[in-house]
Amino acid sequence: MIGRAGKMVFRRHGDKAAGPKAKEGFQGKTGLQKKGWLRAFGRGMVGVGTLGKTEFASSPLLRVKNTAKAARAGHRSLFGRTTGEVVEKKHLDAFGAIKNMGAAEDLIAKHGDDGVLRMWLDGKLSTDIMAPANEWASEVLRQEIPRMRQGQMRNVQNFTNSWGVEAIYELLTGAKFEQTLAPRTPGSKGKGVRFTEPLSLAFDKKGRAILTYRKNRFDVTNRLKEIVGQ
């Protein structure tokens, strides 16, 4: 059995702060816009679930932590049940896979965010620059899924960035992230993860694991067993 009845969600952070004072990039110093905080607060009030207490966790990135805190506040305002403060988890940070920050930033300058993201997802980045996406996503699942199986948690909200959501999606489905999404602009390959958008793993009483992203559903039970073991 992969997990007991419950839900584990991986979400992108909220709307990032903009302007000359915003510190963008892999360093994670960028915070949230006001509408980003409000969007996250609202996310905490809907679509989270009420199976006992809810755990809110985030990567160390500032914008991600602030999103998780806002969502937790929204959830508590309506349901009043959480496991405590937001838990910081380093393994939720996809940028934590970077080994050579200077080289990674040079690639971003040359190919753009989307270009380097696709190279990472396709395993085309040198492992001297960044650990493979499938290795990063596998480690996240190996650390998170057993807690569901053992009944320690029934409802977990993990906040990460778009790179993290896409890496987990592709690892579990075996499909290119862009294949299931509408084009961003004419000629583009796809549309990225929206702010605070969820990638949900629901576990039923029969031990099945169903991955849902927008209107796409996948039975990923066997794939999870391959990654984390039975």
DRENBA-537458 format. One record per residue: residue number from 1; residue in one letter; y, x, z of N, C-alpha, C in turn. Coordinates in pm, 1 decimal, decimal comma. Layout:
<atoms>
   i aa     n.yy     n.xx     n.zz    ca.yy    ca.xx    ca.zz     c.yy     c.xx     c.zz
 NUM  A        Y        X        Z        Y        X        Z        Y        X        Z
...
</atoms>
This chain:
<atoms>
   i aa     n.yy     n.xx     n.zz    ca.yy    ca.xx    ca.zz     c.yy     c.xx     c.zz
   1  M   -119,8     85,0      0,0      0,0      0,0      0,0    124,5     88,3      0,0
   2  I    216,3     60,1    -91,8    338,6    138,7   -100,9    434,8    104,1     10,9
   3  G    461,4    -21,8     29,1    557,7    -61,0    132,0    532,1   -202,1    180,2
   4  R    571,7   -232,8    302,3    562,9   -369,2    351,4    679,0   -449,5    294,4
   5  A    669,9   -580,8    309,7    773,0   -667,7    252,8    911,3   -622,0    296,3
   6  G    997,8   -602,5    201,1   1133,1   -557,8    230,0   1201,8   -509,8    104,0
   7  K   1318,8   -450,5    119,6   1397,7   -407,5      4,4   1467,1   -275,5     33,9
   8  M   1461,5   -186,6    -64,8   1535,7    -61,9    -58,7   1626,3    -57,6   -181,3
   9  V   1754,9    -38,0   -158,3   1853,2    -41,3   -266,2   1924,6     92,5   -276,4
  10  F   1944,8    137,2   -399,7   2025,1    255,8   -427,2   2149,7    208,6   -501,2
  11  R   2266,1    237,5   -446,5   2391,9    191,3   -504,9   2485,1    307,8   -537,9
  12  R   2561,3    288,0   -644,6   2669,0    380,6   -673,9   2784,8    351,4   -578,3
  13  H   2868,1    451,1   -554,6   2985,9    434,3   -470,5   3087,6    340,0   -534,9
  14  G   3194,3    305,8   -460,5   3298,5    217,2   -509,4   3401,1    288,6   -596,6
  15  D   3502,5    212,7   -639,3   3606,5    264,1   -728,4   3673,8    387,1   -667,6
  16  K   3674,5    494,8   -741,6   3728,5    620,6   -691,4   3881,1    620,7   -691,6
  17  A   3935,6    698,2   -598,4   4080,3    718,5   -596,4   4122,1    789,8   -724,6
  18  A   4243,2    761,8   -769,7   4292,5    822,1   -893,0   4427,4    889,0   -867,1
  19  G   4474,0    963,7   -966,0   4604,7   1027,0   -952,0   4593,0   1176,5   -927,8
  20  P   4704,5   1245,6   -926,1   4704,7   1392,1   -913,4   4650,1   1443,6   -781,1
  21  K   4650,5   1360,0   -677,2   4601,9   1405,8   -547,4   4450,6   1389,3   -533,1
  22  A   4388,7   1319,0   -627,2   4244,0   1296,9   -619,9   4170,5   1426,2   -655,6
  23  K   4079,8   1466,7   -570,4   4001,1   1587,9   -593,1   3866,4   1546,9   -650,8
  24  E   3859,0   1540,6   -783,2   3736,8   1496,2   -848,1   3640,3   1613,8   -864,7
  25  G   3520,6   1581,5   -904,7   3423,2   1685,1   -934,0   3308,0   1684,9   -835,9
  26  F   3228,9   1791,8   -842,3   3106,8   1800,6   -763,2   3133,7   1821,6   -614,9
  27  Q   3255,3   1862,4   -578,6   3284,1   1895,0   -439,7   3288,9   1771,7   -349,7
  28  G   3309,7   1654,7   -408,2   3302,1   1532,0   -329,9   3420,5   1502,8   -241,1
  29  K   3542,0   1548,2   -279,2   3659,1   1525,9   -196,0   3736,4   1399,2   -232,9
  30  T   3694,0   1332,6   -339,0   3763,4   1212,5   -383,3   3725,0   1092,9   -297,5
  31  G   3824,7   1017,9   -253,0   3798,6    899,3   -172,3   3791,5    773,6   -257,1
  32  L   3827,0    659,8   -197,4   3820,6    530,6   -265,7   3959,9    471,9   -286,0
  33  Q   3974,3    394,7   -392,1   4091,5    310,3   -406,0   4076,0    192,4   -310,3
  34  K   4185,4    121,6   -283,4   4177,5      3,2   -197,2   4081,2    -98,4   -254,6
  35  K   4086,0   -119,0   -387,4   3995,1   -216,3   -447,3   3850,3   -169,3   -438,9
  36  G   3830,5    -37,9   -431,9   3695,6     14,4   -414,5   3641,4    -20,9   -277,3
  37  W   3727,6     -9,6   -175,6   3686,3    -45,2    -39,1   3656,5   -194,8    -31,4
  38  L   3742,5   -275,1    -91,0   3724,2   -420,3    -86,7   3598,6   -462,7   -162,4
  39  R   3572,4   -398,0   -275,3   3452,2   -429,7   -351,6   3327,5   -397,6   -269,0
  40  A   3329,7   -282,4   -203,6   3215,9   -242,7   -121,6   3198,0   -335,8     -2,0
  41  F   3308,9   -375,0     60,5   3303,6   -469,1    172,6   3235,8   -599,2    128,1
  42  G   3271,6   -646,7      9,5   3211,0   -767,8    -43,1   3063,7   -750,4    -73,6
  43  R   3026,7   -632,8   -122,4   2885,3   -606,0   -150,0   2801,5   -614,2    -23,1
  44  G   2862,0   -578,1     88,3   2788,9   -584,0    213,8   2762,2   -725,4    260,4
  45  M   2832,9   -822,8    202,7   2819,2   -962,0    244,6   2723,3  -1041,1    156,4
  46  V   2690,0   -986,5     38,9   2599,7  -1058,3    -52,2   2496,6   -962,5   -108,8
  47  G   2382,0  -1016,4   -140,9   2279,8   -939,0   -208,4   2219,2   -826,7   -128,4
  48  V   2240,5   -825,9      1,2   2186,7   -718,5     84,9   2053,9   -758,9    146,9
  49  G   2043,4   -881,6    188,5   1920,0   -927,7    250,0   1934,0   -941,8    400,1
  50  T   1848,2  -1021,8    458,2   1857,8  -1048,5    601,8   1725,0  -1026,6    673,3
  51  L   1641,8   -936,1    619,6   1512,3   -909,0    681,2   1531,1   -814,9    799,8
  52  G   1569,6   -870,9    912,7   1594,5   -788,8   1029,4   1721,6   -707,6   1011,6
  53  K   1732,1   -598,8   1084,5   1851,9   -515,8   1076,5   1854,0   -435,3    946,8
  54  T   1973,8   -411,2    899,1   1992,4   -336,4    775,0   2043,1   -196,7    805,3
  55  E   1982,6    -97,0    740,6   2029,6     40,5    754,3   2120,8     73,0    636,6
  56  F   2235,5    132,5    666,0   2327,6    178,3    563,0   2330,5    331,2    568,4
  57  A   2304,3    393,3    454,1   2299,3    539,3    448,0   2375,6    587,7    325,6
  58  S   2422,7    712,3    331,3   2498,3    765,3    218,4   2477,1    914,9    204,5
  59  S   2512,2    964,3     86,8   2518,2   1108,4     66,4   2643,1   1160,3    138,0
  60  P   2660,8   1292,3    146,9   2778,5   1347,7    217,0   2910,0   1331,7    141,1
  61  L   2908,0   1293,6     12,6   3031,8   1282,4    -64,3   3125,1   1180,1     -1,1
  62  L   3254,5   1213,1      8,2   3351,3   1128,4     76,9   3355,1    986,5     20,9
  63  R   3363,6    974,0   -111,8   3372,5    840,8   -172,1   3246,1    758,2   -146,4
  64  V   3132,8    827,5   -134,0   3006,0    758,3   -108,0   2999,3    712,5     37,5
  65  K   3038,2    801,2    128,7   3038,5    764,1    270,4   3133,1    647,6    297,4
  66  N   3251,6    651,8    236,6   3347,5    543,2    257,7   3296,3    410,8    202,3
  67  T   3223,2    416,9     91,4   3164,8    295,6     34,5   3061,2    236,2    129,1
  68  A   2975,6    321,3    182,9   2872,0    274,0    275,2   2934,7    214,6    401,4
  69  K   3040,4    277,6    450,6   3106,9    226,0    570,5   3169,4     88,9    544,7
  70  A   3229,7     73,0    426,5   3290,3    -55,4    392,9   3184,2   -163,5    377,8
  71  A   3073,2   -131,3    313,6   2965,5   -228,2    295,6   2904,3   -267,0    430,2
  72  R   2888,7   -168,7    516,9   2836,0   -198,1    650,3   2928,9   -292,3    725,8
  73  A   3059,5   -268,6    714,3   3156,5   -354,2    781,6   3148,6   -496,7    728,5
  74  G   3134,1   -510,7    596,9   3121,2   -643,6    538,8   2995,5   -714,5    584,6
  75  H   2886,7   -639,7    593,0   2759,4   -698,4    636,6   2766,6   -743,8    781,8
  76  R   2824,0   -659,8    866,2   2834,6   -694,7   1008,0   2926,7   -814,7   1029,8
  77  S   3028,7   -828,1    945,8   3120,2   -940,8    962,1   3051,3  -1073,8    935,7
  78  L   2944,6  -1070,9    856,7   2876,2  -1195,1    821,5   2746,3  -1213,8    898,8
  79  F   2666,3  -1106,2    907,5   2534,2  -1116,2    970,0   2527,6  -1053,3   1109,3
  80  G   2609,1   -951,8   1133,5   2612,2   -888,7   1264,4   2491,8   -805,1   1298,9
  81  R   2411,8   -767,1   1196,6   2289,6   -691,1   1226,0   2281,9   -566,2   1139,3
  82  T   2297,3   -451,5   1201,1   2273,5   -324,6   1133,1   2202,9   -233,7   1232,4
  83  T   2153,8   -121,7   1183,7   2080,9    -30,2   1272,3   2173,6     64,9   1345,6
  84  G   2301,9     57,5   1320,5   2397,2    147,8   1384,4   2499,1    193,9   1282,8
  85  E   2554,4    312,7   1305,1   2653,4    366,3   1212,9   2586,1    409,5   1082,0
  86  V   2667,1    437,6    980,9   2614,6    485,9    853,3   2545,1    620,0    874,7
  87  V   2425,9    632,6    820,3   2347,3    755,3    833,1   2375,8    845,4    713,1
  88  E   2414,8    968,1    737,1   2438,5   1062,5    628,0   2308,3   1134,1    593,0
  89  K   2272,5   1130,3    465,2   2148,6   1191,5    418,5   2179,8   1285,8    301,8
  90  K   2160,1   1413,1    322,5   2191,3   1510,9    218,9   2107,1   1490,8     93,8
  91  H   1984,0   1442,3    110,8   1897,7   1429,5     -6,7   1941,9   1318,3   -101,7
  92  L   2036,8   1233,2    -60,5   2088,2   1129,4   -149,2   2196,0   1181,4   -244,3
  93  D   2239,2   1304,9   -226,2   2344,0   1362,9   -309,3   2283,1   1430,2   -431,9
  94  A   2297,1   1366,2   -548,4   2242,7   1425,1   -671,3   2307,7   1559,4   -702,4
  95  F   2434,7   1574,7   -665,0   2502,6   1701,6   -689,3   2448,9   1812,2   -598,9
  96  G   2370,8   1772,9   -499,7   2306,1   1872,3   -415,6   2201,2   1951,8   -491,8
  97  A   2163,4   1902,1   -610,4   2066,4   1973,1   -693,8   2129,6   2091,8   -766,5
  98  I   2264,0   2099,4   -761,8   2333,7   2207,1   -831,6   2313,0   2340,0   -757,9
  99  K   2274,5   2441,4   -832,9   2252,5   2574,0   -777,0   2366,0   2670,2   -810,6
 100  N   2429,1   2648,7   -925,6   2538,3   2735,5   -970,5   2657,0   2646,2  -1004,4
 101  M   2746,6   2629,1   -907,9   2857,8   2535,9   -924,1   2950,0   2576,5  -1038,6
 102  G   2980,8   2704,0  -1050,0   3069,6   2749,9  -1155,5   3014,0   2719,8  -1293,7
 103  A   2886,4   2747,0  -1313,6   2823,2   2721,6  -1442,8   2818,9   2572,4  -1473,2
 104  A   2794,5   2490,6  -1370,6   2790,5   2345,9  -1389,4   2926,8   2292,2  -1430,3
 105  E   3031,4   2341,7  -1367,1   3166,2   2296,9  -1400,7   3206,4   2342,4  -1540,3
 106  D   3159,4   2459,8  -1582,3   3186,7   2506,1  -1718,7   3120,4   2414,0  -1820,8
 107  L   3000,4   2368,6  -1791,3   2930,0   2277,6  -1881,9   3001,9   2142,7  -1891,1
 108  I   3051,4   2094,9  -1777,7   3126,5   1969,0  -1777,5   3250,4   1981,7  -1866,2
 109  A   3319,3   2094,1  -1855,6   3438,6   2116,2  -1936,4   3405,2   2119,1  -2085,4
 110  K   3287,8   2166,8  -2119,4   3247,8   2179,8  -2259,5   3186,9   2052,3  -2316,1
 111  H   3100,4   1986,7  -2237,0   3023,6   1872,6  -2289,1   3064,7   1737,8  -2229,9
 112  G   3146,2   1738,0  -2124,0   3183,9   1613,6  -2058,7   3078,2   1567,6  -1959,1
 113  D   3116,4   1475,3  -1869,9   3024,4   1425,7  -1767,1   2898,7   1364,0  -1827,6
 114  D   2918,5   1274,5  -1924,8   2803,9   1204,9  -1983,2   2709,9   1300,5  -2055,0
 115  G   2767,2   1400,6  -2121,1   2684,3   1496,7  -2192,7   2597,0   1578,5  -2099,7
 116  V   2655,4   1626,1  -1991,3   2578,9   1706,9  -1896,2   2479,2   1619,8  -1819,7
 117  L   2518,5   1497,3  -1786,5   2425,8   1405,5  -1720,4   2301,5   1384,5  -1806,1
 118  R   2320,5   1360,5  -1936,8   2205,1   1338,6  -2023,8   2120,1   1464,2  -2034,7
 119  M   2182,2   1580,7  -2040,7   2106,7   1705,9  -2043,2   2022,0   1719,6  -1917,0
 120  W   2080,3   1683,6  -1803,2   2007,1   1692,4  -1675,5   1889,7   1595,8  -1675,3
 121  L   1914,3   1472,4  -1715,1   1807,7   1371,7  -1715,3   1695,3   1407,7  -1811,5
 122  D   1729,3   1474,5  -1920,8   1629,9   1512,4  -2021,6   1561,2   1644,8  -1990,2
 123  G   1598,8   1707,3  -1879,2   1537,2   1834,2  -1843,0   1582,5   1950,0  -1929,2
 124  K   1703,7   1941,0  -1986,1   1753,1   2043,9  -2076,2   1854,1   2138,0  -2011,9
 125  L   1879,9   2119,8  -1883,5   1967,2   2212,0  -1811,5   1883,6   2326,2  -1755,1
 126  S   1936,6   2444,5  -1757,4   1867,5   2557,4  -1696,7   1845,6   2529,3  -1548,5
 127  T   1726,9   2558,6  -1501,0   1697,5   2538,2  -1358,4   1772,6   2638,8  -1271,2
 128  D   1833,2   2738,5  -1333,7   1918,8   2829,7  -1259,0   2052,4   2763,9  -1225,4
 129  I   2086,6   2658,2  -1301,6   2212,0   2585,9  -1279,8   2191,8   2464,0  -1191,9
 130  M   2083,9   2390,2  -1217,6   2061,6   2265,7  -1143,9   1913,2   2232,3  -1142,6
 131  A   1860,7   2195,5  -1027,5   1721,6   2155,1  -1018,6   1698,3   2032,2  -1107,1
 132  P   1581,0   2017,9  -1167,7   1554,5   1906,3  -1258,5   1574,9   1770,0  -1192,8
 133  A   1620,0   1675,2  -1272,1   1646,3   1540,3  -1222,0   1520,9   1475,1  -1165,6
 134  N   1407,0   1494,0  -1232,7   1284,3   1429,5  -1183,4   1240,7   1487,9  -1049,3
 135  E   1269,4   1616,7  -1026,8   1236,5   1676,8   -897,7   1326,9   1621,0   -788,4
 136  W   1455,8   1609,4   -819,5   1549,0   1554,6   -720,6   1511,8   1411,1   -685,5
 137  A   1490,2   1326,7   -785,5   1458,9   1185,7   -761,5   1325,7   1169,8   -689,1
 138  S   1228,8   1251,6   -723,3   1098,4   1245,8   -656,6   1111,5   1276,9   -508,5
 139  E   1194,0   1376,0   -475,5   1212,7   1413,5   -335,2   1279,9   1300,3   -257,9
 140  V   1377,4   1233,8   -320,6   1443,0   1119,9   -256,0   1339,8   1012,6   -222,1
 141  L   1256,7    979,1   -317,9   1157,0    873,4   -296,5   1051,8    916,0   -194,4
 142  R   1013,9   1042,9   -195,6    915,0   1089,8    -98,1    968,7   1083,7     44,2
 143  Q   1099,5   1096,6     58,9   1157,9   1088,7    192,9   1185,7    944,9    236,4
 144  E   1213,2    857,8    139,6   1255,1    721,9    173,6   1141,5    620,3    177,5
 145  I   1052,1    623,5     81,4    950,5    518,6     68,1    853,3    512,2    186,0
 146  P    805,9    624,4    239,9    711,8    615,5    352,7    765,7    536,7    471,4
 147  R    896,5    533,0    489,5    954,5    457,0    601,4    932,0    307,6    580,7
 148  M    931,5    264,8    455,9    903,0    124,4    426,4    754,6     95,7    448,5
 149  R    671,5    187,4    405,3    527,2    169,8    418,4    486,7    158,9    564,9
 150  Q    548,8    240,1    648,5    512,6    243,1    790,4    577,5    132,1    870,8
 151  G    658,7     49,8    802,6    721,4    -63,3    870,7    838,4    -24,6    958,7
 152  Q    889,4    100,4    941,1   1004,3    143,0   1021,5   1130,0     67,5    982,3
 153  M   1141,0     34,4    852,5   1257,6    -37,0    802,1   1214,5   -145,8    705,9
 154  R   1293,5   -253,9    698,4   1264,6   -361,0    603,2   1379,7   -384,0    507,1
 155  N   1492,8   -325,3    536,1   1608,0   -343,6    449,0   1696,9   -220,3    458,0
 156  V   1703,4   -143,5    347,7   1777,3    -18,3    346,6   1874,2    -16,5    229,1
 157  Q   1999,0     18,6    257,6   2101,3     33,4    154,6   2139,1    180,9    146,0
 158  N   2095,4    247,7     40,0   2124,8    388,4     19,8   2236,6    403,1    -83,3
 159  F   2344,6    470,5    -45,4   2457,3    488,7   -135,7   2458,8    631,6   -190,1
 160  T   2473,7    640,6   -322,5   2472,8    769,8   -390,2   2577,4    765,0   -501,3
 161  N   2560,5    847,0   -605,2   2651,3    840,1   -719,2   2575,1    794,3   -843,5
 162  S   2644,6    782,6   -955,9   2580,7    730,1  -1076,7   2467,7    821,1  -1124,6
 163  W   2483,9    952,5  -1106,3   2378,3   1044,1  -1147,8   2249,4   1016,0  -1070,2
 164  G   2264,6    987,5   -941,5   2147,7    959,1   -859,7   2077,8    830,9   -900,8
 165  V   2154,8    726,0   -925,7   2096,5    597,7   -966,9   2020,9    613,1  -1098,5
 166  E   2080,7    681,5  -1194,1   2017,2    695,9  -1324,5   1891,5    782,4  -1316,0
 167  A   1893,7    885,1  -1233,5   1776,8    971,9  -1220,4   1658,5    895,8  -1161,6
 168  I   1682,2    813,6  -1060,3   1575,1    736,0   -999,2   1522,1    631,6  -1097,7
 169  Y   1613,4    567,5  -1169,6   1574,8    468,0  -1270,2   1482,3    529,8  -1374,8
 170  E   1521,6    643,8  -1429,4   1442,5    703,9  -1536,9   1309,1    756,9  -1485,9
 171  L   1307,3    810,7  -1364,9   1182,1    860,3  -1308,1   1080,5    747,3  -1292,2
 172  L   1126,5    633,6  -1242,2   1033,8    523,2  -1213,8    994,2    443,5  -1337,1
 173  T   1084,9    427,9  -1432,3   1055,1    344,5  -1549,3   1003,5    423,6  -1668,7
 174  G   1037,3    551,0  -1676,2   1000,5    629,9  -1793,0   1085,7    598,1  -1914,2
 175  A   1191,9    518,7  -1894,6   1279,9    477,6  -2005,1   1414,3    546,7  -1993,3
 176  K   1479,7    565,2  -2106,6   1616,1    616,7  -2105,5   1706,6    511,1  -2043,9
 177  F   1794,2    552,6  -1956,6   1883,1    459,1  -1889,3   1963,2    376,6  -1989,9
 178  E   2010,8    439,8  -2095,7   2095,9    371,7  -2192,6   2023,0    264,4  -2273,3
 179  Q   1890,7    270,9  -2282,4   1815,8    180,3  -2368,9   1824,7     34,2  -2326,7
 180  T   1849,5      9,2  -2199,9   1851,1   -128,4  -2150,9   1992,1   -182,5  -2131,0
 181  L   2091,9   -105,6  -2172,9   2229,8   -144,4  -2146,6   2307,8   -167,4  -2275,0
 182  A   2409,2   -252,5  -2267,2   2496,1   -278,5  -2381,8   2583,4   -156,7  -2408,7
 183  P   2619,8   -131,6  -2533,0   2705,0    -16,6  -2567,0   2839,0    -20,4  -2494,3
 184  R   2886,8     96,4  -2454,5   3017,0    107,8  -2389,0   3127,7     86,5  -2491,5
 185  T   3118,7    154,6  -2603,9   3212,8    140,9  -2713,5   3133,3    154,3  -2842,5
 186  P   3187,0    109,0  -2956,0   3114,0    124,7  -3082,6   3072,8    269,6  -3104,9
 187  G   2944,1    288,9  -3130,1   2894,1    422,8  -3155,7   2845,9    496,5  -3032,4
 188  S   2871,5    442,3  -2913,3   2827,0    509,8  -2791,4   2681,9    473,8  -2763,0
 189  K   2617,6    550,8  -2679,3   2476,1    530,7  -2651,2   2450,6    428,3  -2541,8
 190  G   2547,1    402,9  -2458,5   2519,2    308,3  -2351,5   2634,6    294,6  -2254,3
 191  K   2610,2    222,3  -2148,1   2712,9    196,7  -2046,6   2660,3    245,9  -1913,4
 192  G   2742,9    318,7  -1840,8   2697,7    376,8  -1715,9   2689,0    276,9  -1602,5
 193  V   2647,4    327,4  -1487,4   2633,9    245,0  -1368,0   2772,0    201,6  -1320,1
 194  R   2789,9     74,7  -1294,2   2917,9     23,6  -1246,5   2935,4     56,6  -1098,3
 195  F   3059,7     55,3  -1054,1   3087,3     82,5   -913,9   3014,3    -17,2   -823,9
 196  T   2947,6     32,4   -723,2   2869,6    -40,1   -621,2   2749,9   -114,9   -678,9
 197  E   2716,8    -90,6   -804,5   2605,1   -163,2   -866,5   2471,4   -119,8   -807,1
 198  P   2381,2   -215,5   -779,4   2255,5   -182,6   -714,5   2137,8   -159,4   -808,6
 199  L   2052,9    -67,6   -770,7   1920,1    -48,5   -828,3   1825,2    -82,0   -714,9
 200  S   1751,4   -191,7   -726,7   1675,8   -246,2   -613,4   1525,9   -224,8   -627,1
 201  L   1465,2   -185,5   -516,6   1320,1   -176,8   -505,8   1275,1   -279,7   -402,5
 202  A   1206,3   -383,5   -449,1   1158,8   -487,3   -358,0   1008,3   -473,1   -340,0
 203  F    964,2   -483,6   -216,2    823,0   -471,2   -183,7    772,5   -606,1   -134,0
 204  D    663,9   -655,6   -194,8    612,1   -785,1   -150,1    494,0   -765,9    -55,5
 205  K    441,3   -876,2     -6,0    334,5   -869,9     93,7    203,6   -815,4     37,1
 206  K    191,9   -814,0    -95,5     71,7   -760,7   -159,3     82,5   -610,2   -184,1
 207  G    195,3   -553,8   -147,2    212,7   -410,5   -163,2    269,9   -369,1   -297,1
 208  R    309,8   -466,4   -378,1    368,7   -432,9   -507,5    514,4   -389,5   -491,6
 209  A    557,7   -300,9   -579,3    696,3   -254,1   -579,6    760,3   -295,3   -711,7
 210  I    865,4   -375,7   -705,2    932,8   -425,2   -824,2   1073,7   -366,2   -830,2
 211  L   1101,2   -292,9   -936,5   1233,2   -233,8   -957,0   1318,4   -329,8  -1039,9
 212  T   1440,2   -355,8   -994,1   1530,6   -445,1  -1066,4   1664,3   -377,0  -1088,1
 213  Y   1709,6   -379,1  -1212,2   1843,6   -331,8  -1244,3   1903,1   -430,1  -1344,0
 214  R   2011,8   -497,1  -1304,1   2068,8   -605,3  -1383,2   1958,7   -707,7  -1410,0
 215  K   1927,6   -736,7  -1533,2   1825,9   -838,0  -1561,4   1691,1   -776,1  -1597,2
 216  N   1679,0   -646,8  -1578,1   1555,2   -577,1  -1612,3   1467,6   -559,7  -1489,1
 217  R   1341,4   -598,7  -1502,7   1245,9   -587,9  -1392,5   1125,2   -506,2  -1436,6
 218  F   1080,4   -418,3  -1346,5    966,2   -333,4  -1376,1    873,1   -329,8  -1254,5
 219  D    744,0   -343,1  -1279,2    646,6   -321,1  -1172,8    621,5   -170,5  -1168,4
 220  V    669,4   -104,1  -1063,4    660,1     41,6  -1054,8    563,2     84,3   -944,3
 221  T    474,1     -5,8   -906,0    380,6     22,0   -796,6    299,9    148,6   -822,8
 222  N    237,2    155,3   -939,6    152,2    270,3   -970,5    233,4    398,2   -983,7
 223  R    351,3    386,0  -1040,8    434,9    505,1  -1054,9    475,7    558,9   -918,4
 224  L    509,7    470,9   -825,8    544,9    514,9   -691,4    426,1    581,2   -622,2
 225  K    307,7    528,2   -645,1    188,6    587,8   -584,6    168,8    730,9   -635,3
 226  E    196,8    751,9   -763,5    184,1    886,9   -819,7    282,6    982,9   -754,1
 227  I    400,1    931,8   -720,1    506,5   1017,3   -666,9    491,1   1041,9   -516,9
 228  V    467,8    935,6   -441,2    466,4    948,6   -294,9    326,1    940,7   -234,8
 229  G    226,0    906,0   -316,2     90,4    891,9   -264,9     68,1    752,9   -210,5
 230  Q    -57,8    715,1   -192,3    -88,5    580,1   -145,5    -76,4    568,8      4,2
</atoms>
